[in-house]
Amino acid sequence: MLVVLANDLPPAVRGRMKLWFLEPRPNVFVTGVKDSVAQTIVDYLLLHCPMESGLVLFRSIPEPPGYEIRYKGEIRKPVIQISGLQLIVETLKLQ
């Protein structure tokens, strides 16, 4: 499975995304392609999307922890790695 979140995509890339993905919400794309095809798509997106796209890609992989997070550009929540596990940092807001 491959999930792509984006702030903004170039029209040509967005058109290509429609070949492989469902778009349940604007700029949220989901597909269930094979791992080799998913890697090809990730490589394509990272190559053809500018930094302003704000891409976050979640790809399932066969080895632990079972997923990989890749990103390009500014993202709202930082991704850190602890003991080989990629995590997204959530900040707590105390009231």
PyMOL commands that set and color helices and strands:
alter all, ss='L'
color gray80, all
select helices_A, chain A and resi 11-20+35-48+51-53
alter helices_A, ss='H'
color red, helices_A
select strands_A, chain A and resi 2-5+22-25+28-31+55-60+67-72+79-82+85-88
alter strands_A, ss='S'
color yellow, strands_A
deselect
rebuild
show_as cartoon
